Amino acid sequence: MIETPVAEQPGERPQHEQVDEIVRSGPGGALALASIATAIVAAIWFAFYFFVFLPRGVIQ
């Protein structure tokens, strides 16, 4: 794929510098999203365990 150069506005930083700055800032949003999703799955698992398995009692 051939990329055409983008004309930059006067006083604007080059695009590669902007990309480098974004990459340096790290994956904070992705880690937050993964943490929230993991917490939701764990909460659903505990709710299922306490409200479905425990009320049934011990299987003999």
C-alpha distance matrix in Angstrom:
0.0 3.8 6.4 9.8 12.8 15.2 18.8 21.1 24.7 27.5 28.9 25.8 24.5 21.0 18.4 18.0 21.8 21.9 19.5 21.7 24.7 23.6 22.9 26.2 28.1 27.6 27.3 30.6 29.6 28.3 31.5 33.7 32.2 32.6 36.2 37.1 35.8 37.8 40.9 40.7 40.5 43.4 45.5 45.1 46.1 49.2 50.2 50.0 52.0 54.7 55.0 54.7 55.6 58.4 60.4 60.6 62.5 62.9 62.3 65.3
3.8 0.0 3.8 6.5 9.7 12.5 15.8 18.4 22.0 24.7 26.3 23.6 22.4 18.8 16.7 16.7 20.5 20.8 19.0 21.2 24.2 23.6 23.2 26.3 28.3 28.3 28.5 31.6 30.8 29.9 33.1 35.1 33.9 34.6 38.0 38.9 38.0 40.0 43.0 43.0 43.0 45.8 47.8 47.6 48.7 51.7 52.7 52.6 54.7 57.3 57.7 57.5 58.5 61.1 63.1 63.5 65.4 65.8 65.4 68.5
6.4 3.8 0.0 3.7 6.4 8.9 12.4 14.8 18.4 21.2 22.7 19.8 18.8 15.3 13.2 13.5 17.2 17.4 15.9 18.4 21.2 20.6 20.7 23.7 25.6 25.9 26.3 29.2 28.4 27.9 31.2 33.0 32.0 33.0 36.3 37.1 36.5 38.7 41.4 41.5 41.8 44.6 46.4 46.4 47.7 50.5 51.4 51.7 53.8 56.2 56.6 56.6 57.7 60.2 62.2 62.8 64.7 65.3 65.1 68.2
9.8 6.5 3.7 0.0 3.8 6.4 9.4 12.3 15.8 18.6 20.6 18.1 17.6 14.3 12.8 13.9 17.4 17.6 16.9 19.4 21.9 21.7 22.3 25.1 26.9 27.7 28.2 30.9 30.1 30.0 33.3 34.9 34.0 35.3 38.5 39.1 38.7 41.1 43.6 43.6 44.3 47.0 48.6 48.7 50.2 52.9 53.7 54.1 56.3 58.6 58.9 59.1 60.4 62.8 64.7 65.5 67.4 68.1 68.0 71.2
12.8 9.7 6.4 3.8 0.0 3.8 6.4 9.0 12.6 15.1 17.0 14.6 14.1 10.8 10.0 11.4 14.5 15.0 14.9 17.3 19.6 19.9 20.8 23.2 25.0 26.3 27.3 29.8 29.3 29.6 32.7 34.2 33.7 35.2 38.1 38.8 38.8 41.1 43.4 43.7 44.6 47.1 48.7 49.1 50.6 53.1 54.0 54.7 56.8 58.9 59.3 59.8 61.0 63.3 65.2 66.2 68.0 68.7 68.8 72.1
15.2 12.5 8.9 6.4 3.8 0.0 3.8 6.1 9.5 12.6 14.5 12.0 12.1 9.6 8.6 11.2 13.7 13.5 14.0 16.8 18.4 18.6 20.1 22.5 23.8 25.4 26.3 28.4 27.7 28.4 31.6 32.7 32.3 34.1 36.9 37.4 37.6 40.0 42.1 42.3 43.5 46.0 47.3 47.8 49.6 51.9 52.7 53.5 55.7 57.6 58.0 58.6 60.0 62.2 64.0 65.1 67.0 68.0 68.2 71.6
18.8 15.8 12.4 9.4 6.4 3.8 0.0 3.8 6.7 9.5 12.0 10.3 11.4 9.6 10.0 12.9 14.7 14.6 16.0 18.6 19.7 20.3 22.3 24.3 25.4 27.4 28.6 30.4 29.8 30.9 34.0 34.9 34.7 36.8 39.3 39.7 40.1 42.7 44.6 44.8 46.2 48.7 49.8 50.4 52.3 54.5 55.2 56.2 58.4 60.2 60.6 61.4 62.8 64.9 66.6 67.9 69.8 70.8 71.2 74.6
21.1 18.4 14.8 12.3 9.0 6.1 3.8 0.0 3.8 6.5 8.5 6.5 8.0 7.1 8.2 11.5 12.4 12.2 14.3 16.6 17.2 18.2 20.5 22.0 23.0 25.4 26.9 28.4 28.1 29.5 32.4 33.2 33.3 35.5 37.7 38.2 39.0 41.5 43.1 43.6 45.1 47.4 48.5 49.4 51.3 53.3 54.0 55.3 57.4 59.0 59.5 60.5 61.9 63.8 65.6 67.1 68.9 69.9 70.5 73.9
24.7 22.0 18.4 15.8 12.6 9.5 6.7 3.8 0.0 3.8 6.3 5.5 8.5 9.2 10.7 14.2 14.2 13.6 16.4 18.6 18.5 19.5 22.3 23.5 24.0 26.8 28.3 29.4 29.0 30.8 33.6 34.0 34.2 36.8 38.8 39.0 40.1 42.7 44.0 44.4 46.3 48.5 49.3 50.3 52.5 54.3 54.8 56.3 58.5 59.8 60.3 61.5 63.1 64.8 66.5 68.1 69.9 71.1 71.9 75.4
27.5 24.7 21.2 18.6 15.1 12.6 9.5 6.5 3.8 0.0 3.8 5.5 8.6 10.1 12.6 15.6 15.0 15.0 18.1 19.7 19.4 21.0 23.8 24.4 25.1 28.1 30.1 31.0 31.0 33.0 35.5 35.9 36.5 39.0 40.8 41.2 42.5 44.9 46.2 46.8 48.7 50.8 51.6 52.8 54.9 56.5 57.2 58.8 60.9 62.1 62.7 64.1 65.6 67.1 68.9 70.7 72.4 73.5 74.4 77.9
28.9 26.3 22.7 20.6 17.0 14.5 12.0 8.5 6.3 3.8 0.0 3.8 6.6 9.3 12.1 14.7 13.2 13.2 16.8 17.8 17.0 19.0 21.8 22.0 22.5 25.8 28.0 28.8 29.0 31.3 33.5 33.9 34.8 37.3 38.8 39.3 40.9 43.1 44.2 45.1 47.1 49.0 49.8 51.2 53.2 54.7 55.5 57.2 59.2 60.3 61.1 62.5 64.0 65.4 67.2 69.1 70.6 71.8 72.8 76.2
25.8 23.6 19.8 18.1 14.6 12.0 10.3 6.5 5.5 5.5 3.8 0.0 3.8 6.5 8.6 11.5 10.3 9.8 13.2 14.7 14.0 15.6 18.5 19.1 19.6 22.7 24.7 25.6 25.7 27.8 30.2 30.6 31.4 33.8 35.5 36.0 37.4 39.7 41.0 41.8 43.7 45.6 46.5 47.8 49.8 51.4 52.2 53.9 55.8 57.1 57.8 59.2 60.6 62.0 63.9 65.7 67.3 68.4 69.3 72.8
24.5 22.4 18.8 17.6 14.1 12.1 11.4 8.0 8.5 8.6 6.6 3.8 0.0 3.8 6.4 8.4 6.6 7.0 10.4 11.3 11.0 13.1 15.5 16.0 17.0 20.0 22.3 23.5 24.0 25.8 28.1 28.9 29.8 31.9 33.7 34.5 35.9 37.9 39.4 40.4 42.1 43.9 45.1 46.5 48.2 49.8 50.9 52.5 54.2 55.6 56.6 57.8 59.0 60.5 62.6 64.2 65.7 66.6 67.5 70.9
21.0 18.8 15.3 14.3 10.8 9.6 9.6 7.1 9.2 10.1 9.3 6.5 3.8 0.0 3.8 5.6 5.5 6.7 9.1 10.3 11.2 13.0 14.8 15.8 17.4 19.9 22.0 23.8 24.3 25.6 28.0 29.2 29.8 31.7 33.7 34.8 35.7 37.7 39.5 40.5 41.9 43.8 45.2 46.4 48.0 49.9 51.0 52.3 54.1 55.7 56.6 57.7 58.8 60.4 62.6 64.0 65.5 66.3 67.0 70.3
18.4 16.7 13.2 12.8 10.0 8.6 10.0 8.2 10.7 12.6 12.1 8.6 6.4 3.8 0.0 3.8 5.4 5.1 6.3 8.7 10.0 10.8 12.5 14.3 15.7 17.8 19.4 21.4 21.5 22.5 25.2 26.5 26.8 28.6 30.9 31.8 32.6 34.6 36.6 37.4 38.7 40.8 42.2 43.2 44.8 46.8 47.9 49.1 50.9 52.6 53.5 54.4 55.5 57.3 59.4 60.8 62.3 63.2 63.7 67.0
18.0 16.7 13.5 13.9 11.4 11.2 12.9 11.5 14.2 15.6 14.7 11.5 8.4 5.6 3.8 0.0 3.8 5.4 5.0 6.1 8.6 9.9 10.5 12.2 14.4 16.1 18.1 20.5 21.1 21.7 24.1 25.9 26.4 27.7 30.0 31.4 32.1 33.8 35.9 37.0 38.0 39.9 41.7 42.8 44.1 46.1 47.4 48.6 50.2 52.0 53.1 53.9 54.8 56.6 58.9 60.1 61.5 62.1 62.6 65.9
21.8 20.5 17.2 17.4 14.5 13.7 14.7 12.4 14.2 15.0 13.2 10.3 6.6 5.5 5.4 3.8 0.0 3.8 5.4 5.0 6.2 8.7 9.9 10.5 12.5 15.0 17.5 19.4 20.4 21.6 23.6 25.2 26.2 27.7 29.5 31.0 32.1 33.7 35.5 36.8 38.1 39.8 41.4 42.8 44.1 45.9 47.3 48.7 50.2 51.8 53.0 54.0 54.9 56.5 58.8 60.3 61.5 62.2 62.9 66.2
21.9 20.8 17.4 17.6 15.0 13.5 14.6 12.2 13.6 15.0 13.2 9.8 7.0 6.7 5.1 5.4 3.8 0.0 3.8 5.5 5.2 6.4 8.8 10.0 10.9 13.4 15.5 17.1 17.6 19.1 21.4 22.5 23.4 25.2 27.1 28.2 29.4 31.3 32.9 34.0 35.5 37.3 38.7 40.0 41.6 43.3 44.5 46.0 47.6 49.2 50.2 51.4 52.4 54.0 56.1 57.7 59.1 59.9 60.7 64.1
19.5 19.0 15.9 16.9 14.9 14.0 16.0 14.3 16.4 18.1 16.8 13.2 10.4 9.1 6.3 5.0 5.4 3.8 0.0 3.8 5.4 5.1 6.2 8.6 10.1 11.6 13.3 15.6 16.0 16.8 19.3 20.9 21.4 22.9 25.1 26.4 27.2 29.0 31.0 32.1 33.2 35.1 36.7 37.9 39.3 41.2 42.5 43.7 45.4 47.1 48.2 49.1 50.0 51.7 54.0 55.4 56.8 57.4 58.1 61.4
21.7 21.2 18.4 19.4 17.3 16.8 18.6 16.6 18.6 19.7 17.8 14.7 11.3 10.3 8.7 6.1 5.0 5.5 3.8 0.0 3.8 5.5 5.2 6.1 8.7 10.4 13.0 15.4 16.7 17.4 19.2 21.2 22.3 23.3 25.2 27.0 28.0 29.3 31.3 32.8 33.9 35.4 37.2 38.7 39.8 41.5 43.2 44.5 45.8 47.5 48.9 49.8 50.5 52.1 54.5 55.9 57.1 57.6 58.3 61.5
24.7 24.2 21.2 21.9 19.6 18.4 19.7 17.2 18.5 19.4 17.0 14.0 11.0 11.2 10.0 8.6 6.2 5.2 5.4 3.8 0.0 3.8 5.5 5.1 6.4 9.2 12.1 13.6 15.1 16.6 18.1 19.5 21.0 22.5 24.0 25.5 27.0 28.4 30.0 31.6 33.0 34.4 35.9 37.6 38.9 40.4 41.9 43.5 44.8 46.3 47.7 48.9 49.7 51.0 53.4 55.1 56.2 56.9 57.8 61.1
23.6 23.6 20.6 21.7 19.9 18.6 20.3 18.2 19.5 21.0 19.0 15.6 13.1 13.0 10.8 9.9 8.7 6.4 5.1 5.5 3.8 0.0 3.8 5.5 5.3 7.3 9.2 10.8 11.8 13.1 15.1 16.5 17.6 19.2 20.9 22.3 23.6 25.2 26.8 28.2 29.7 31.2 32.7 34.2 35.7 37.3 38.6 40.1 41.6 43.2 44.4 45.5 46.4 47.9 50.2 51.8 53.0 53.8 54.7 58.0
22.9 23.2 20.7 22.3 20.8 20.1 22.3 20.5 22.3 23.8 21.8 18.5 15.5 14.8 12.5 10.5 9.9 8.8 6.2 5.2 5.5 3.8 0.0 3.8 5.5 5.7 7.9 10.5 12.0 12.4 14.1 16.2 17.3 18.2 20.1 22.0 23.0 24.2 26.2 27.8 28.8 30.2 32.1 33.6 34.7 36.4 38.1 39.4 40.6 42.4 43.8 44.7 45.4 46.9 49.4 50.8 51.9 52.4 53.2 56.4
26.2 26.3 23.7 25.1 23.2 22.5 24.3 22.0 23.5 24.4 22.0 19.1 16.0 15.8 14.3 12.2 10.5 10.0 8.6 6.1 5.1 5.5 3.8 0.0 3.8 5.3 8.8 10.7 13.2 14.0 14.8 16.8 18.7 19.5 20.7 22.9 24.3 25.2 26.9 28.9 30.0 31.0 32.9 34.8 35.7 37.1 39.0 40.5 41.5 43.1 44.8 45.9 46.3 47.6 50.2 51.8 52.7 53.1 54.1 57.3
28.1 28.3 25.6 26.9 25.0 23.8 25.4 23.0 24.0 25.1 22.5 19.6 17.0 17.4 15.7 14.4 12.5 10.9 10.1 8.7 6.4 5.3 5.5 3.8 0.0 3.8 7.1 7.8 10.2 11.9 12.5 13.9 16.1 17.3 18.2 20.1 21.9 22.9 24.3 26.2 27.8 28.7 30.3 32.3 33.5 34.7 36.3 38.1 39.2 40.6 42.2 43.5 44.1 45.3 47.8 49.5 50.5 51.1 52.3 55.5
27.6 28.3 25.9 27.7 26.3 25.4 27.4 25.4 26.8 28.1 25.8 22.7 20.0 19.9 17.8 16.1 15.0 13.4 11.6 10.4 9.2 7.3 5.7 5.3 3.8 0.0 3.8 5.7 8.5 9.1 9.5 11.6 13.6 14.3 15.4 17.7 19.1 19.9 21.5 23.6 24.8 25.7 27.6 29.5 30.4 31.8 33.6 35.2 36.2 37.8 39.4 40.6 41.1 42.3 44.9 46.5 47.4 47.9 49.0 52.2
27.3 28.5 26.3 28.2 27.3 26.3 28.6 26.9 28.3 30.1 28.0 24.7 22.3 22.0 19.4 18.1 17.5 15.5 13.3 13.0 12.1 9.2 7.9 8.8 7.1 3.8 0.0 3.8 5.6 5.4 6.2 8.7 10.1 10.7 12.3 14.4 15.5 16.5 18.4 20.2 21.3 22.5 24.4 26.0 27.0 28.6 30.3 31.8 32.9 34.6 36.1 37.2 37.7 39.2 41.7 43.2 44.2 44.8 45.8 49.0
30.6 31.6 29.2 30.9 29.8 28.4 30.4 28.4 29.4 31.0 28.8 25.6 23.5 23.8 21.4 20.5 19.4 17.1 15.6 15.4 13.6 10.8 10.5 10.7 7.8 5.7 3.8 0.0 3.8 5.5 5.2 6.2 8.7 10.0 10.6 12.4 14.3 15.4 16.5 18.5 20.1 21.1 22.5 24.5 25.8 27.0 28.6 30.4 31.6 32.9 34.4 35.8 36.5 37.7 40.1 41.8 42.9 43.7 44.9 48.2
29.6 30.8 28.4 30.1 29.3 27.7 29.8 28.1 29.0 31.0 29.0 25.7 24.0 24.3 21.5 21.1 20.4 17.6 16.0 16.7 15.1 11.8 12.0 13.2 10.2 8.5 5.6 3.8 0.0 3.8 5.4 5.1 6.1 8.6 9.8 10.6 12.3 14.2 15.3 16.6 18.4 20.0 21.1 22.7 24.4 25.8 27.0 28.7 30.3 31.6 32.8 34.1 35.2 36.5 38.7 40.4 41.8 42.8 43.9 47.4
28.3 29.9 27.9 30.0 29.6 28.4 30.9 29.5 30.8 33.0 31.3 27.8 25.8 25.6 22.5 21.7 21.6 19.1 16.8 17.4 16.6 13.1 12.4 14.0 11.9 9.1 5.4 5.5 3.8 0.0 3.8 5.4 5.1 6.1 8.5 9.9 10.6 12.2 14.2 15.4 16.5 18.3 19.9 21.2 22.6 24.4 25.8 27.1 28.6 30.3 31.5 32.5 33.3 34.9 37.2 38.7 40.0 40.8 41.7 45.1
31.5 33.1 31.2 33.3 32.7 31.6 34.0 32.4 33.6 35.5 33.5 30.2 28.1 28.0 25.2 24.1 23.6 21.4 19.3 19.2 18.1 15.1 14.1 14.8 12.5 9.5 6.2 5.2 5.4 3.8 0.0 3.8 5.4 5.1 6.1 8.6 9.9 10.4 12.2 14.2 15.3 16.3 18.2 20.0 21.0 22.4 24.2 25.7 26.8 28.4 30.0 31.1 31.7 33.0 35.5 37.1 38.1 38.8 39.9 43.2
33.7 35.1 33.0 34.9 34.2 32.7 34.9 33.2 34.0 35.9 33.9 30.6 28.9 29.2 26.5 25.9 25.2 22.5 20.9 21.2 19.5 16.5 16.2 16.8 13.9 11.6 8.7 6.2 5.1 5.4 3.8 0.0 3.8 5.5 5.1 6.2 8.6 9.9 10.6 12.4 14.4 15.3 16.5 18.5 20.0 21.1 22.5 24.4 25.7 26.9 28.3 29.8 30.7 31.8 34.1 35.9 37.1 38.1 39.4 42.9
32.2 33.9 32.0 34.0 33.7 32.3 34.7 33.3 34.2 36.5 34.8 31.4 29.8 29.8 26.8 26.4 26.2 23.4 21.4 22.3 21.0 17.6 17.3 18.7 16.1 13.6 10.1 8.7 6.1 5.1 5.4 3.8 0.0 3.8 5.4 5.2 6.2 8.6 9.9 10.7 12.4 14.3 15.4 16.7 18.5 20.1 21.2 22.7 24.4 25.9 26.9 28.1 29.2 30.7 32.8 34.4 35.9 37.0 38.1 41.6
32.6 34.6 33.0 35.3 35.2 34.1 36.8 35.5 36.8 39.0 37.3 33.8 31.9 31.7 28.6 27.7 27.7 25.2 22.9 23.3 22.5 19.2 18.2 19.5 17.3 14.3 10.7 10.0 8.6 6.1 5.1 5.5 3.8 0.0 3.8 5.5 5.1 6.1 8.6 9.9 10.6 12.2 14.2 15.4 16.5 18.4 20.0 21.1 22.5 24.3 25.7 26.5 27.3 28.9 31.2 32.6 33.9 34.7 35.6 39.0
36.2 38.0 36.3 38.5 38.1 36.9 39.3 37.7 38.8 40.8 38.8 35.5 33.7 33.7 30.9 30.0 29.5 27.1 25.1 25.2 24.0 20.9 20.1 20.7 18.2 15.4 12.3 10.6 9.8 8.5 6.1 5.1 5.4 3.8 0.0 3.8 5.5 5.1 6.1 8.6 10.0 10.5 12.2 14.3 15.3 16.5 18.2 20.0 21.0 22.4 24.0 25.3 26.0 27.1 29.6 31.3 32.3 33.2 34.5 37.9
37.1 38.9 37.1 39.1 38.8 37.4 39.7 38.2 39.0 41.2 39.3 36.0 34.5 34.8 31.8 31.4 31.0 28.2 26.4 27.0 25.5 22.3 22.0 22.9 20.1 17.7 14.4 12.4 10.6 9.9 8.6 6.2 5.2 5.5 3.8 0.0 3.8 5.5 5.1 6.2 8.7 9.9 10.5 12.4 14.3 15.4 16.4 18.4 20.0 21.1 22.2 23.7 24.9 26.1 28.1 30.0 31.4 32.7 34.0 37.5
35.8 38.0 36.5 38.7 38.8 37.6 40.1 39.0 40.1 42.5 40.9 37.4 35.9 35.7 32.6 32.1 32.1 29.4 27.2 28.0 27.0 23.6 23.0 24.3 21.9 19.1 15.5 14.3 12.3 10.6 9.9 8.6 6.2 5.1 5.5 3.8 0.0 3.8 5.5 5.1 6.3 8.7 9.9 10.7 12.4 14.4 15.4 16.6 18.5 20.1 21.0 22.0 23.1 24.8 26.9 28.4 29.9 31.1 32.0 35.6
37.8 40.0 38.7 41.1 41.1 40.0 42.7 41.5 42.7 44.9 43.1 39.7 37.9 37.7 34.6 33.8 33.7 31.3 29.0 29.3 28.4 25.2 24.2 25.2 22.9 19.9 16.5 15.4 14.2 12.2 10.4 9.9 8.6 6.1 5.1 5.5 3.8 0.0 3.8 5.4 5.2 6.2 8.6 10.0 10.6 12.3 14.2 15.4 16.5 18.4 19.9 20.7 21.3 22.8 25.3 26.7 27.9 28.7 29.7 33.2
40.9 43.0 41.4 43.6 43.4 42.1 44.6 43.1 44.0 46.2 44.2 41.0 39.4 39.5 36.6 35.9 35.5 32.9 31.0 31.3 30.0 26.8 26.2 26.9 24.3 21.5 18.4 16.5 15.3 14.2 12.2 10.6 9.9 8.6 6.1 5.1 5.5 3.8 0.0 3.8 5.5 5.1 6.1 8.6 9.8 10.5 12.1 14.2 15.2 16.4 18.0 19.5 20.2 21.2 23.5 25.4 26.6 27.8 29.2 32.7
40.7 43.0 41.5 43.6 43.7 42.3 44.8 43.6 44.4 46.8 45.1 41.8 40.4 40.5 37.4 37.0 36.8 34.0 32.1 32.8 31.6 28.2 27.8 28.9 26.2 23.6 20.2 18.5 16.6 15.4 14.2 12.4 10.7 9.9 8.6 6.2 5.1 5.4 3.8 0.0 3.8 5.5 5.1 6.2 8.6 10.0 10.5 12.2 14.2 15.4 16.2 17.6 19.0 20.3 22.2 24.0 25.6 27.1 28.4 32.0
40.5 43.0 41.8 44.3 44.6 43.5 46.2 45.1 46.3 48.7 47.1 43.7 42.1 41.9 38.7 38.0 38.1 35.5 33.2 33.9 33.0 29.7 28.8 30.0 27.8 24.8 21.3 20.1 18.4 16.5 15.3 14.4 12.4 10.6 10.0 8.7 6.3 5.2 5.5 3.8 0.0 3.8 5.5 5.2 6.2 8.7 9.9 10.6 12.3 14.4 15.3 15.9 16.9 18.7 20.9 22.2 23.7 24.9 25.8 29.4
43.4 45.8 44.6 47.0 47.1 46.0 48.7 47.4 48.5 50.8 49.0 45.6 43.9 43.8 40.8 39.9 39.8 37.3 35.1 35.4 34.4 31.2 30.2 31.0 28.7 25.7 22.5 21.1 20.0 18.3 16.3 15.3 14.3 12.2 10.5 9.9 8.7 6.2 5.1 5.5 3.8 0.0 3.8 5.5 5.0 6.2 8.6 9.8 10.5 12.3 14.1 15.1 15.4 16.7 19.2 20.8 21.8 22.9 24.2 27.7
45.5 47.8 46.4 48.6 48.7 47.3 49.8 48.5 49.3 51.6 49.8 46.5 45.1 45.2 42.2 41.7 41.4 38.7 36.7 37.2 35.9 32.7 32.1 32.9 30.3 27.6 24.4 22.5 21.1 19.9 18.2 16.5 15.4 14.2 12.2 10.5 9.9 8.6 6.1 5.1 5.5 3.8 0.0 3.8 5.4 5.2 6.1 8.5 9.8 10.6 11.9 13.7 14.8 15.6 17.6 19.7 21.0 22.6 24.3 27.9
45.1 47.6 46.4 48.7 49.1 47.8 50.4 49.4 50.3 52.8 51.2 47.8 46.5 46.4 43.2 42.8 42.8 40.0 37.9 38.7 37.6 34.2 33.6 34.8 32.3 29.5 26.0 24.5 22.7 21.2 20.0 18.5 16.7 15.4 14.3 12.4 10.7 10.0 8.6 6.2 5.2 5.5 3.8 0.0 3.8 5.5 5.1 6.1 8.5 10.0 10.4 11.4 13.0 14.6 16.3 17.9 19.8 21.5 22.6 26.3
46.1 48.7 47.7 50.2 50.6 49.6 52.3 51.3 52.5 54.9 53.2 49.8 48.2 48.0 44.8 44.1 44.1 41.6 39.3 39.8 38.9 35.7 34.7 35.7 33.5 30.4 27.0 25.8 24.4 22.6 21.0 20.0 18.5 16.5 15.3 14.3 12.4 10.6 9.8 8.6 6.2 5.0 5.4 3.8 0.0 3.8 5.5 5.1 6.1 8.7 10.0 10.3 10.8 12.6 15.0 16.1 17.6 18.7 19.8 23.4
49.2 51.7 50.5 52.9 53.1 51.9 54.5 53.3 54.3 56.5 54.7 51.4 49.8 49.9 46.8 46.1 45.9 43.3 41.2 41.5 40.4 37.3 36.4 37.1 34.7 31.8 28.6 27.0 25.8 24.4 22.4 21.1 20.1 18.4 16.5 15.4 14.4 12.3 10.5 10.0 8.7 6.2 5.2 5.5 3.8 0.0 3.8 5.4 5.0 6.1 8.4 9.8 10.0 10.7 13.2 15.1 16.0 17.5 19.2 22.8
50.2 52.7 51.4 53.7 54.0 52.7 55.2 54.0 54.8 57.2 55.5 52.2 50.9 51.0 47.9 47.4 47.3 44.5 42.5 43.2 41.9 38.6 38.1 39.0 36.3 33.6 30.3 28.6 27.0 25.8 24.2 22.5 21.2 20.0 18.2 16.4 15.4 14.2 12.1 10.5 9.9 8.6 6.1 5.1 5.5 3.8 0.0 3.8 5.4 5.3 5.8 7.9 9.6 10.3 11.7 14.0 15.7 17.8 19.5 23.3
50.0 52.6 51.7 54.1 54.7 53.5 56.2 55.3 56.3 58.8 57.2 53.9 52.5 52.3 49.1 48.6 48.7 46.0 43.7 44.5 43.5 40.1 39.4 40.5 38.1 35.2 31.8 30.4 28.7 27.1 25.7 24.4 22.7 21.1 20.0 18.4 16.6 15.4 14.2 12.2 10.6 9.8 8.5 6.1 5.1 5.4 3.8 0.0 3.8 5.7 5.4 5.4 7.1 9.1 10.5 11.8 13.9 15.9 17.0 20.7
52.0 54.7 53.8 56.3 56.8 55.7 58.4 57.4 58.5 60.9 59.2 55.8 54.2 54.1 50.9 50.2 50.2 47.6 45.4 45.8 44.8 41.6 40.6 41.5 39.2 36.2 32.9 31.6 30.3 28.6 26.8 25.7 24.4 22.5 21.0 20.0 18.5 16.5 15.2 14.2 12.3 10.5 9.8 8.5 6.1 5.0 5.4 3.8 0.0 3.8 5.8 5.6 5.1 6.5 9.1 10.3 11.5 13.0 14.5 18.2
54.7 57.3 56.2 58.6 58.9 57.6 60.2 59.0 59.8 62.1 60.3 57.1 55.6 55.7 52.6 52.0 51.8 49.2 47.1 47.5 46.3 43.2 42.4 43.1 40.6 37.8 34.6 32.9 31.6 30.3 28.4 26.9 25.9 24.3 22.4 21.1 20.1 18.4 16.4 15.4 14.4 12.3 10.6 10.0 8.7 6.1 5.3 5.7 3.8 0.0 3.8 5.9 6.1 5.4 7.3 9.9 10.9 13.1 15.4 19.0
55.0 57.7 56.6 58.9 59.3 58.0 60.6 59.5 60.3 62.7 61.1 57.8 56.6 56.6 53.5 53.1 53.0 50.2 48.2 48.9 47.7 44.4 43.8 44.8 42.2 39.4 36.1 34.4 32.8 31.5 30.0 28.3 26.9 25.7 24.0 22.2 21.0 19.9 18.0 16.2 15.3 14.1 11.9 10.4 10.0 8.4 5.8 5.4 5.8 3.8 0.0 3.8 6.3 6.4 6.3 9.0 11.1 14.0 15.8 19.5
54.7 57.5 56.6 59.1 59.8 58.6 61.4 60.5 61.5 64.1 62.5 59.2 57.8 57.7 54.4 53.9 54.0 51.4 49.1 49.8 48.9 45.5 44.7 45.9 43.5 40.6 37.2 35.8 34.1 32.5 31.1 29.8 28.1 26.5 25.3 23.7 22.0 20.7 19.5 17.6 15.9 15.1 13.7 11.4 10.3 9.8 7.9 5.4 5.6 5.9 3.8 0.0 3.8 5.9 5.9 6.8 9.5 12.1 13.1 16.9
55.6 58.5 57.7 60.4 61.0 60.0 62.8 61.9 63.1 65.6 64.0 60.6 59.0 58.8 55.5 54.8 54.9 52.4 50.0 50.5 49.7 46.4 45.4 46.3 44.1 41.1 37.7 36.5 35.2 33.3 31.7 30.7 29.2 27.3 26.0 24.9 23.1 21.3 20.2 19.0 16.9 15.4 14.8 13.0 10.8 10.0 9.6 7.1 5.1 6.1 6.3 3.8 0.0 3.8 5.7 5.5 7.1 8.9 10.1 13.8
58.4 61.1 60.2 62.8 63.3 62.2 64.9 63.8 64.8 67.1 65.4 62.0 60.5 60.4 57.3 56.6 56.5 54.0 51.7 52.1 51.0 47.9 46.9 47.6 45.3 42.3 39.2 37.7 36.5 34.9 33.0 31.8 30.7 28.9 27.1 26.1 24.8 22.8 21.2 20.3 18.7 16.7 15.6 14.6 12.6 10.7 10.3 9.1 6.5 5.4 6.4 5.9 3.8 0.0 3.8 5.4 5.5 7.9 10.4 13.9
60.4 63.1 62.2 64.7 65.2 64.0 66.6 65.6 66.5 68.9 67.2 63.9 62.6 62.6 59.4 58.9 58.8 56.1 54.0 54.5 53.4 50.2 49.4 50.2 47.8 44.9 41.7 40.1 38.7 37.2 35.5 34.1 32.8 31.2 29.6 28.1 26.9 25.3 23.5 22.2 20.9 19.2 17.6 16.3 15.0 13.2 11.7 10.5 9.1 7.3 6.3 5.9 5.7 3.8 0.0 3.8 5.4 9.0 11.2 14.5
60.6 63.5 62.8 65.5 66.2 65.1 67.9 67.1 68.1 70.7 69.1 65.7 64.2 64.0 60.8 60.1 60.3 57.7 55.4 55.9 55.1 51.8 50.8 51.8 49.5 46.5 43.2 41.8 40.4 38.7 37.1 35.9 34.4 32.6 31.3 30.0 28.4 26.7 25.4 24.0 22.2 20.8 19.7 17.9 16.1 15.1 14.0 11.8 10.3 9.9 9.0 6.8 5.5 5.4 3.8 0.0 3.8 6.9 8.0 11.4
62.5 65.4 64.7 67.4 68.0 67.0 69.8 68.9 69.9 72.4 70.6 67.3 65.7 65.5 62.3 61.5 61.5 59.1 56.8 57.1 56.2 53.0 51.9 52.7 50.5 47.4 44.2 42.9 41.8 40.0 38.1 37.1 35.9 33.9 32.3 31.4 29.9 27.9 26.6 25.6 23.7 21.8 21.0 19.8 17.6 16.0 15.7 13.9 11.5 10.9 11.1 9.5 7.1 5.5 5.4 3.8 0.0 3.8 6.4 9.3
62.9 65.8 65.3 68.1 68.7 68.0 70.8 69.9 71.1 73.5 71.8 68.4 66.6 66.3 63.2 62.1 62.2 59.9 57.4 57.6 56.9 53.8 52.4 53.1 51.1 47.9 44.8 43.7 42.8 40.8 38.8 38.1 37.0 34.7 33.2 32.7 31.1 28.7 27.8 27.1 24.9 22.9 22.6 21.5 18.7 17.5 17.8 15.9 13.0 13.1 14.0 12.1 8.9 7.9 9.0 6.9 3.8 0.0 3.8 6.3
62.3 65.4 65.1 68.0 68.8 68.2 71.2 70.5 71.9 74.4 72.8 69.3 67.5 67.0 63.7 62.6 62.9 60.7 58.1 58.3 57.8 54.7 53.2 54.1 52.3 49.0 45.8 44.9 43.9 41.7 39.9 39.4 38.1 35.6 34.5 34.0 32.0 29.7 29.2 28.4 25.8 24.2 24.3 22.6 19.8 19.2 19.5 17.0 14.5 15.4 15.8 13.1 10.1 10.4 11.2 8.0 6.4 3.8 0.0 3.8
65.3 68.5 68.2 71.2 72.1 71.6 74.6 73.9 75.4 77.9 76.2 72.8 70.9 70.3 67.0 65.9 66.2 64.1 61.4 61.5 61.1 58.0 56.4 57.3 55.5 52.2 49.0 48.2 47.4 45.1 43.2 42.9 41.6 39.0 37.9 37.5 35.6 33.2 32.7 32.0 29.4 27.7 27.9 26.3 23.4 22.8 23.3 20.7 18.2 19.0 19.5 16.9 13.8 13.9 14.5 11.4 9.3 6.3 3.8 0.0
